[in-house]
Amino acid sequence: MTTPDDPLLTTPTRSVPVQVPTGPSTRRGRAEPLAGVGPAEHRPAGRIRLAGFVLFTALGADAWQSLLGWPAFIVLVTGLSVAAGVVLVQNVRRLRLPWMRYSKPLAAFVVLCAGSFVWSQYNSATLLGVGAQLLASVAGVFIALTLTWSEILTALGTALRWLLGLSLVFELFTAVFVGHPVGAVWLFSGGQGVPPDYQWSTASLLDGGPIEGIVGNRNLLAFLVLLALIVFAVEWASKTRGPISSGAWIGLALLEHGLTRSATVLMATMAVGFVLVVALAIRRVPVARRLSIYPFGIAGVVGLAVLSVELADRFFPLLGRSDDLTGRLAIWNTVIDLAWQHPFLGWGWISYWAPWVEPFKSLIVIDGTVYLQAHNAWIDIFLQLGVVGVFVFGCLIAATAVRSWWMAVDPTPTPGPTAGGRLHYRAIALLPLLLLTALVIQSLTESRLLIEGNFLLLVLLATKVKFDPLPEPLPER
């Protein structure tokens, strides 16, 4: 047996005969990968490029909105979603994918969003919100069903490198050649008295930050950096890129992480690191003994959460943030009070808070800035879809988390004579779990999980781990 190149590719404590199942499911009822998803007989380069641009556009949506304005942005994302939908339909027809293999909690959530039009307090805005949700869903399912895990890693890595690289160039340009805050193009066409929160860049790079990047917000940029660190680390461990290139991009991501000074994303980074350590530790524990280890992992998560709360009043001021999460507690209380007026099914889905719709146009105003989100995805769902929506969305997160966990800690079969009858772990198997952890942690302080790139990633993960719970085997060397 050859020595694996993957630094996180380890073997269990004893040899296990390789048996490639031929039935529709394996233990725990987990479905086997569908042969032909991301088919080898078709050149994947075009699909990867399309997926990369879709991810770049969705994750960097705020940059497009600031540069082109909402009308042009809507045209752009609609065109991309139509293109993705055409490719998706072609693949679904050719592969004849069984409908039972799609994520049922995801389908239930999208149906609930659409169905809320019936009881919505703002029907026209609900139609717009459902349209945005469907566009992101089509794009996410397209990537999940037409690319392999390795191709998804490539597309995501490409998109994030462009976002981080352009962000640093943009900040350097504004700091060196402009020297003062820069407003969004679409907003500053003759506008006056725009609140500081609406600045595209504060040109603070040479002062050590905080920087906002092309997305125009330190927290959004920091979260992109966190996603990039996950992807770049998996690329390095999988040796899909050279060590110098991987090291350079990881270093750039760490630099931008520090320059954002985002306390909430720093907490999310710690959580992702903790989950990574636990998953790697569980990999080294025989399957029969893992059940006794899980309570300690859960206790560690609870302890980390309690410690974070206890240290918030000391830690956040060091990064220029208040210990009440920069006004979020007041926002949460206001939104929860409003949600209790329609607690069961909510006010109706709206996705983005439309600034021309009551009660959102004047619901949260702080220092002259109108806030158009609850700064917590779960509270936002409670407002829009009530306790039913929170339950359905919770099922979606739970189902995706369980399958991502199985994928991360269960060995990957490597059939063939060179496999030596052993099972291996792969670094790329950790990708869904770490990405989902970042998304869920961010959802506690931002509502971005419900819109644009973050919802697209959730759809991608929920669909892909259901269809392909195991990454494709390593090629024989």
ZAMARGU-4260 file (C-alpha; in steps of 0.2 Angstrom, whole numbers, plus 5000, padded with zeros to 4 digits):
<rodrens>
0) 5000/5000/5000 | 5007/5017/4996 | 5008/5031/5008 | 4995/5044/5007 | 4999/5062/5003
5) 4984/5069/5012 | 4991/5075/5029 | 4973/5071/5037 | 4972/5055/5028 | 4974/5042/5042
10) 4969/5024/5044 | 4959/5016/5058 | 4967/5005/5072 | 4964/4989/5062 | 4962/4984/5044
15) 4944/4982/5038 | 4940/4973/5022 | 4934/4984/5008 | 4916/4981/5003 | 4908/4992/4991
20) 4890/4992/4994 | 4878/4989/4979 | 4862/4993/4988 | 4854/5009/4990 | 4860/5012/5007
25) 4873/5008/5020 | 4873/5008/5039 | 4863/5021/5048 | 4852/5022/5032 | 4865/5033/5024
30) 4863/5033/5005 | 4878/5029/4994 | 4885/5042/4982 | 4876/5042/4965 | 4888/5036/4951
35) 4888/5049/4938 | 4885/5065/4949 | 4898/5076/4941 | 4900/5063/4927 | 4918/5060/4921
40) 4912/5058/4903 | 4908/5077/4901 | 4922/5090/4903 | 4919/5098/4920 | 4929/5114/4916
45) 4914/5124/4910 | 4903/5118/4925 | 4917/5123/4937 | 4919/5140/4929 | 4901/5143/4930
50) 4900/5137/4948 | 4914/5148/4953 | 4906/5163/4946 | 4890/5159/4954 | 4898/5157/4971
55) 4909/5173/4968 | 4893/5183/4964 | 4882/5176/4978 | 4896/5177/4992 | 4901/5194/4985
60) 4883/5200/4982 | 4886/5216/4992 | 4900/5221/4981 | 4889/5220/4965 | 4875/5229/4974
65) 4887/5243/4979 | 4895/5244/4961 | 4880/5241/4950 | 4864/5244/4960 | 4850/5233/4964
70) 4842/5233/4946 | 4858/5227/4938 | 4861/5215/4952 | 4844/5207/4950 | 4847/5205/4931
75) 4864/5197/4934 | 4858/5184/4947 | 4843/5180/4937 | 4854/5176/4922 | 4866/5166/4932
80) 4852/5156/4940 | 4844/5153/4923 | 4860/5146/4916 | 4863/5135/4931 | 4845/5129/4930
85) 4847/5124/4912 | 4863/5114/4916 | 4854/5107/4931 | 4839/5101/4921 | 4850/5093/4908
90) 4860/5083/4921 | 4844/5078/4931 | 4836/5071/4915 | 4851/5062/4909 | 4855/5054/4926
95) 4837/5051/4931 | 4840/5056/4949 | 4827/5049/4961 | 4817/5062/4969 | 4817/5053/4986
100) 4836/5057/4987 | 4833/5076/4988 | 4834/5084/5005 | 4816/5084/5012 | 4819/5097/5026
105) 4826/5109/5013 | 4811/5106/5001 | 4799/5108/5016 | 4807/5125/5021 | 4806/5132/5003
110) 4788/5126/5002 | 4784/5135/5018 | 4792/5151/5012 | 4782/5150/4996 | 4766/5145/5006
115) 4767/5160/5018 | 4760/5171/5004 | 4743/5165/5009 | 4744/5173/5026 | 4758/5186/5023
120) 4755/5203/5029 | 4764/5210/5014 | 4760/5199/4999 | 4770/5208/4985 | 4786/5208/4996
125) 4783/5190/5000 | 4783/5186/4981 | 4800/5195/4979 | 4807/5186/4994 | 4802/5169/4988
130) 4809/5173/4971 | 4826/5177/4979 | 4825/5161/4988 | 4821/5150/4973 | 4836/5158/4963
135) 4848/5154/4977 | 4841/5137/4979 | 4842/5133/4960 | 4860/5139/4960 | 4865/5128/4976
140) 4857/5112/4969 | 4865/5115/4952 | 4882/5115/4960 | 4878/5100/4972 | 4872/5089/4958
145) 4883/5093/4943 | 4900/5094/4952 | 4910/5081/4963 | 4916/5086/4980 | 4934/5090/4973
150) 4926/5101/4959 | 4916/5110/4972 | 4932/5113/4982 | 4940/5120/4967 | 4926/5132/4962
155) 4924/5138/4980 | 4942/5141/4982 | 4943/5151/4966 | 4928/5162/4971 | 4936/5165/4988
160) 4953/5169/4981 | 4945/5182/4970 | 4935/5190/4984 | 4949/5191/4996 | 4962/5197/4983
165) 4950/5210/4976 | 4946/5216/4993 | 4964/5219/4998 | 4967/5228/4981 | 4952/5239/4984
170) 4957/5243/5002 | 4975/5247/4996 | 4969/5258/4982 | 4957/5268/4993 | 4970/5270/5007
175) 4984/5275/4995 | 4976/5285/4981 | 4959/5291/4989 | 4963/5293/5007 | 4946/5296/5013
180) 4930/5285/5015 | 4922/5279/4999 | 4904/5277/4997 | 4894/5264/4986 | 4892/5270/4968
185) 4874/5267/4967 | 4870/5275/4984 | 4881/5290/4982 | 4874/5297/4966 | 4870/5314/4973
190) 4865/5307/4990 | 4868/5317/5006 | 4870/5313/5024 | 4872/5294/5022 | 4876/5285/5039
195) 4894/5279/5041 | 4888/5261/5041 | 4884/5264/5023 | 4902/5268/5018 | 4909/5256/5005
200) 4926/5258/5013 | 4933/5268/5027 | 4950/5268/5019 | 4958/5262/5035 | 4970/5249/5029
205) 4986/5260/5032 | 4979/5263/5050 | 4978/5244/5054 | 4960/5243/5050 | 4946/5239/5052
210) 4944/5235/5033 | 4928/5231/5024 | 4934/5225/5007 | 4923/5225/4992 | 4908/5218/5002
215) 4908/5235/5012 | 4907/5227/5029 | 4920/5221/5041 | 4909/5206/5047 | 4904/5200/5030
220) 4923/5201/5024 | 4928/5192/5040 | 4916/5178/5037 | 4922/5176/5019 | 4940/5175/5026
225) 4934/5161/5038 | 4926/5152/5024 | 4943/5154/5014 | 4953/5148/5029 | 4943/5132/5029
230) 4944/5129/5010 | 4962/5134/5009 | 4967/5122/5023 | 4957/5108/5015 | 4966/5112/4999
235) 4983/5111/5007 | 4979/5095/5017 | 4972/5087/5001 | 4987/5093/4991 | 4976/5100/4977
240) 4987/5115/4977 | 5006/5118/4979 | 5012/5121/4997 | 5019/5138/4992 | 5002/5144/4984
245) 4992/5137/4999 | 5003/5144/5012 | 5003/5161/5003 | 4984/5162/5002 | 4982/5155/5020
250) 4994/5169/5026 | 4984/5182/5016 | 4967/5176/5024 | 4975/5177/5041 | 4981/5195/5038
255) 4963/5200/5032 | 4956/5191/5047 | 4966/5202/5058 | 4962/5218/5049 | 4944/5216/5050
260) 4944/5216/5069 | 4927/5206/5069 | 4924/5199/5086 | 4909/5189/5081 | 4919/5180/5067
265) 4933/5178/5078 | 4922/5168/5090 | 4916/5158/5075 | 4933/5154/5070 | 4936/5147/5088
270) 4921/5137/5086 | 4926/5130/5069 | 4943/5126/5076 | 4935/5117/5091 | 4924/5106/5080
275) 4939/5102/5069 | 4949/5096/5084 | 4934/5085/5090 | 4932/5078/5073 | 4950/5073/5071
280) 4950/5066/5089 | 4935/5055/5085 | 4943/5048/5070 | 4956/5040/5081 | 4943/5032/5092
285) 4936/5015/5087 | 4918/5016/5081 | 4912/5005/5096 | 4919/5017/5108 | 4913/5033/5100
290) 4896/5034/5108 | 4905/5036/5126 | 4915/5051/5119 | 4901/5061/5112 | 4895/5068/5129
295) 4912/5076/5132 | 4911/5084/5115 | 4894/5091/5119 | 4900/5097/5136 | 4915/5106/5128
300) 4903/5115/5116 | 4892/5121/5130 | 4907/5126/5140 | 4914/5136/5126 | 4898/5145/5123
305) 4897/5149/5142 | 4915/5155/5142 | 4912/5166/5127 | 4897/5174/5135 | 4907/5177/5151
310) 4922/5185/5142 | 4912/5195/5130 | 4912/5211/5141 | 4931/5210/5142 | 4935/5204/5125
315) 4924/5214/5113 | 4930/5231/5119 | 4947/5227/5114 | 4941/5225/5096 | 4931/5241/5097
320) 4914/5232/5100 | 4902/5234/5114 | 4898/5219/5126 | 4880/5219/5120 | 4886/5213/5103
325) 4885/5231/5096 | 4867/5234/5099 | 4861/5217/5094 | 4852/5213/5111 | 4841/5228/5108
330) 4837/5223/5090 | 4833/5205/5096 | 4821/5211/5109 | 4812/5222/5097 | 4810/5209/5084
335) 4805/5195/5096 | 4791/5207/5103 | 4785/5210/5085 | 4786/5191/5081 | 4774/5187/5096
340) 4760/5196/5086 | 4760/5181/5074 | 4769/5167/5083 | 4763/5152/5075 | 4766/5155/5056
345) 4774/5172/5057 | 4771/5188/5047 | 4776/5180/5030 | 4792/5177/5021 | 4802/5192/5015
350) 4820/5186/5015 | 4828/5204/5014 | 4818/5216/5024 | 4811/5227/5011 | 4814/5246/5017
355) 4797/5251/5009 | 4787/5239/5018 | 4779/5240/5035 | 4784/5236/5049 | 4802/5235/5043
360) 4805/5253/5036 | 4806/5260/5053 | 4807/5245/5064 | 4826/5246/5069 | 4834/5263/5068
365) 4850/5266/5077 | 4860/5282/5076 | 4851/5286/5060 | 4855/5269/5052 | 4840/5259/5047
370) 4844/5240/5050 | 4836/5228/5038 | 4839/5212/5047 | 4836/5204/5064 | 4855/5200/5066
375) 4850/5183/5071 | 4844/5170/5057 | 4833/5161/5070 | 4824/5176/5077 | 4822/5182/5059
380) 4813/5165/5054 | 4803/5166/5070 | 4797/5184/5064 | 4794/5178/5046 | 4788/5160/5048
385) 4784/5158/5066 | 4788/5143/5077 | 4783/5132/5063 | 4797/5139/5052 | 4810/5138/5066
390) 4805/5120/5068 | 4807/5116/5049 | 4823/5126/5048 | 4830/5117/5063 | 4826/5100/5055
395) 4836/5106/5040 | 4851/5111/5050 | 4850/5095/5061 | 4849/5084/5046 | 4863/5092/5037
400) 4874/5092/5052 | 4871/5074/5056 | 4876/5069/5038 | 4891/5081/5038 | 4897/5073/5054
405) 4895/5056/5047 | 4905/5061/5032 | 4919/5069/5043 | 4922/5055/5055 | 4918/5039/5045
410) 4932/5031/5035 | 4931/5032/5016 | 4932/5016/5006 | 4946/5015/4994 | 4943/5000/4983
415) 4956/4992/4972 | 4972/4981/4974 | 4982/4995/4980 | 4971/4999/4994 | 4977/4985/5004
420) 4960/4981/5011 | 4960/4996/5022 | 4949/5011/5025 | 4955/5029/5025 | 4950/5046/5031
425) 4951/5061/5019 | 4954/5079/5022 | 4940/5084/5010 | 4927/5074/5020 | 4929/5088/5034
430) 4924/5102/5022 | 4905/5101/5024 | 4906/5100/5043 | 4917/5115/5045 | 4908/5125/5032
435) 4891/5121/5041 | 4899/5125/5058 | 4904/5143/5052 | 4887/5146/5044 | 4877/5141/5060
440) 4888/5151/5071 | 4887/5166/5061 | 4868/5164/5061 | 4868/5168/5079 | 4873/5186/5076
445) 4868/5189/5058 | 4853/5184/5047 | 4864/5181/5031 | 4861/5162/5032 | 4844/5166/5025
450) 4850/5175/5009 | 4862/5176/4995 | 4878/5166/4996 | 4876/5159/5013 | 4859/5151/5009
455) 4866/5145/4993 | 4880/5136/5003 | 4867/5129/5015 | 4857/5122/5000 | 4873/5115/4992
460) 4878/5106/5008 | 4860/5100/5012 | 4859/5093/4994 | 4876/5086/4992 | 4878/5077/5008
465) 4861/5068/5005 | 4866/5063/4987 | 4885/5060/4990 | 4889/5057/5008 | 4906/5051/5004
470) 4919/5060/4994 | 4925/5051/4978 | 4940/5039/4982 | 4958/5045/4980 | 4965/5040/4963
475) 4977/5025/4964 | 4995/5031/4964
</rodrens>
